Amino acid sequence: MSRLVTHGDSAPSSVNRYLLPHEHQVIMVRRHPAVLLRPIAEVFGGLIIAGVISTWLGNQNAGGGIFVVWWAWLLILIRFVWKLAEWSVDYFVVTSKRMLLTTGLITRKVAMMPLTKVTDMSFQRSLIGRMLGYGEFILESAGQDQALSTVTYIPYPETLYLEVCQMLFPNANDSDD
């Protein structure tokens, strides 16, 4: 089985600390960069709006207003940098025993579902997801609410789906014997 990991064979310390001694990492991916499309659009949209407003206020000789406009854009830029930093530490991990989704930069959240509890798994892709190469996993367990039920912005979802299904149902290919 090929392994889908982002940093060689070892998980970064932000993920490794949540792995149990008796489990090994099989798949590890970051969420697709498309998760950053909205913050990027906000930064560029804000830049255009700030430029237009600055030009208009410059013609009105309102120097203080220009200062406020650019500070507002700077706040939007800082928010984008924060979202980028969060994305850089968010991982979807499948180990030999469970699936984990680690999120958050300051407040760390780890959602988990044991592989033995997964009764159904599917993925869906929107039109934009198909164009950009991401999808969403939907995980179900036997009538129980789990901390991990959906994972959005998963890169190459078909490949991940097949690899995870192979782990969940290892003898599925041997049914012809």
C-alpha positions as CSV (number, residue, x, y, z in Angstrom):
1,M,0.0,0.0,0.0
2,S,1.4,3.4,-0.8
3,R,1.5,5.8,2.0
4,L,0.1,9.3,1.8
5,V,2.1,11.5,4.2
6,T,3.3,15.1,4.0
7,H,6.7,14.8,5.8
8,G,8.3,11.5,4.9
9,D,7.4,8.7,7.2
10,S,7.2,10.5,10.5
11,A,4.3,12.7,11.8
12,P,5.2,16.2,12.9
13,S,5.3,16.6,16.7
14,S,1.9,18.4,16.6
15,V,0.4,15.1,15.5
16,N,2.9,12.5,16.9
17,R,2.0,13.4,20.5
18,Y,-1.5,12.0,20.0
19,L,-0.4,8.6,18.6
20,L,-0.5,5.7,21.0
21,P,2.6,3.5,21.4
22,H,1.0,0.5,19.8
23,E,-0.3,2.2,16.7
24,H,1.5,3.3,13.6
25,Q,0.6,6.1,11.1
26,V,-0.6,4.9,7.8
27,I,-2.0,8.1,6.2
28,M,-1.4,11.7,7.0
29,V,-2.5,14.7,4.9
30,R,-3.1,18.3,5.4
31,R,-6.4,19.7,4.4
32,H,-6.5,21.0,0.8
33,P,-5.2,24.6,0.4
34,A,-8.7,25.4,-1.0
35,V,-9.7,26.0,2.6
36,L,-7.8,29.2,2.3
37,L,-9.6,30.5,-0.8
38,R,-12.1,32.7,1.2
39,P,-9.4,34.3,3.3
40,I,-7.4,35.0,0.2
41,A,-10.4,36.5,-1.5
42,E,-11.0,38.7,1.5
43,V,-7.4,40.0,1.5
44,F,-7.5,40.9,-2.2
45,G,-11.0,42.2,-2.1
46,G,-10.1,44.3,1.0
47,L,-7.0,45.6,-0.8
48,I,-9.0,46.7,-3.8
49,I,-11.7,48.3,-1.6
50,A,-9.0,50.0,0.5
51,G,-7.3,51.3,-2.6
52,V,-10.5,52.7,-4.0
53,I,-11.6,54.3,-0.7
54,S,-8.1,55.7,-0.2
55,T,-8.2,57.3,-3.7
56,W,-11.6,58.8,-3.0
57,L,-10.6,60.0,0.5
58,G,-7.3,61.4,-0.9
59,N,-9.3,63.6,-3.2
60,Q,-11.3,64.7,-0.2
61,N,-8.2,65.5,1.8
62,A,-9.2,63.1,4.6
63,G,-5.8,61.8,5.8
64,G,-7.2,60.3,9.0
65,G,-9.8,58.3,7.0
66,I,-7.1,56.8,4.8
67,F,-5.2,55.7,8.0
68,V,-8.3,53.9,9.3
69,V,-9.0,52.2,6.0
70,W,-5.4,50.8,5.8
71,W,-5.5,49.7,9.4
72,A,-8.8,47.8,8.7
73,W,-7.1,46.1,5.7
74,L,-4.2,45.2,7.9
75,L,-6.5,43.4,10.3
76,I,-7.9,41.4,7.4
77,L,-4.3,40.5,6.4
78,I,-3.5,39.5,10.0
79,R,-6.6,37.3,10.0
80,F,-5.4,35.6,6.7
81,V,-2.0,34.9,8.3
82,W,-3.8,33.4,11.3
83,K,-5.9,31.1,9.0
84,L,-2.7,30.1,7.1
85,A,-0.9,29.2,10.3
86,E,-3.9,27.2,11.5
87,W,-4.0,25.3,8.1
88,S,-0.3,24.5,8.5
89,V,-0.9,22.5,11.7
90,D,-4.2,20.8,10.8
91,Y,-3.9,17.2,9.8
92,F,-6.1,14.2,9.0
93,V,-4.4,11.1,10.2
94,V,-5.3,7.4,9.7
95,T,-3.4,5.1,12.0
96,S,-3.5,1.3,12.3
97,K,-6.2,1.7,14.9
98,R,-8.2,5.0,14.4
99,M,-8.8,8.2,12.4
100,L,-7.8,11.5,13.8
101,L,-8.4,15.1,12.8
102,T,-6.2,17.6,14.6
103,T,-7.1,21.2,14.3
104,G,-6.4,24.5,16.0
105,L,-3.3,26.6,16.6
106,I,-3.8,27.8,20.2
107,T,-6.8,25.7,21.3
108,R,-5.9,22.3,20.0
109,K,-8.8,20.0,19.1
110,V,-8.3,16.3,18.3
111,A,-11.4,14.5,17.0
112,M,-11.0,10.7,16.8
113,M,-12.9,7.6,15.6
114,P,-11.7,4.1,16.1
115,L,-11.5,2.1,12.8
116,T,-13.6,-0.7,14.4
117,K,-16.5,1.8,15.0
118,V,-16.8,2.9,11.4
119,T,-19.8,1.3,9.9
120,D,-20.1,3.4,6.8
121,M,-17.8,5.9,5.0
122,S,-18.5,8.0,2.0
123,F,-17.1,11.1,0.3
124,Q,-18.7,13.8,-1.7
125,R,-17.3,16.4,-4.0
126,S,-18.9,19.7,-5.0
127,L,-18.2,21.1,-8.5
128,I,-15.5,23.4,-7.1
129,G,-14.1,20.4,-5.2
130,R,-13.9,18.4,-8.4
131,M,-12.2,21.2,-10.2
132,L,-9.7,21.9,-7.4
133,G,-9.1,18.3,-6.2
134,Y,-10.7,18.1,-2.8
135,G,-13.7,16.4,-1.2
136,E,-15.4,15.7,2.1
137,F,-15.5,12.5,4.0
138,I,-18.6,11.4,5.9
139,L,-18.0,8.8,8.6
140,E,-20.8,6.9,10.4
141,S,-20.8,4.6,13.3
142,A,-23.5,2.2,14.7
143,G,-26.0,4.7,15.9
144,Q,-23.5,6.7,18.0
145,D,-22.5,10.3,17.8
146,Q,-18.8,10.5,17.3
147,A,-16.3,13.3,17.7
148,L,-15.3,12.7,14.1
149,S,-18.1,12.5,11.6
150,T,-17.1,14.8,8.7
151,V,-13.7,15.8,7.4
152,T,-13.9,18.7,4.9
153,Y,-11.3,19.8,2.3
154,I,-9.6,16.4,2.0
155,P,-7.1,16.3,-0.9
156,Y,-7.3,13.5,-3.5
157,P,-10.4,12.0,-1.8
158,E,-10.8,9.0,-4.2
159,T,-7.3,7.7,-3.4
160,L,-7.8,8.3,0.4
161,Y,-11.2,6.7,0.3
162,L,-9.9,3.5,-1.4
163,E,-6.9,3.3,1.0
164,V,-9.1,3.8,4.1
165,C,-11.7,1.3,2.8
166,Q,-8.9,-1.2,2.3
167,M,-8.0,-0.8,6.0
168,L,-11.6,-1.0,7.1
169,F,-12.4,-4.1,5.0
170,P,-9.1,-5.9,4.4
171,N,-10.6,-9.1,3.1
172,A,-13.0,-7.5,0.7
173,N,-10.8,-8.5,-2.3
174,D,-10.5,-12.1,-1.1
175,S,-14.3,-12.8,-1.3
176,D,-13.9,-14.6,-4.7
177,D,-11.9,-17.4,-3.1
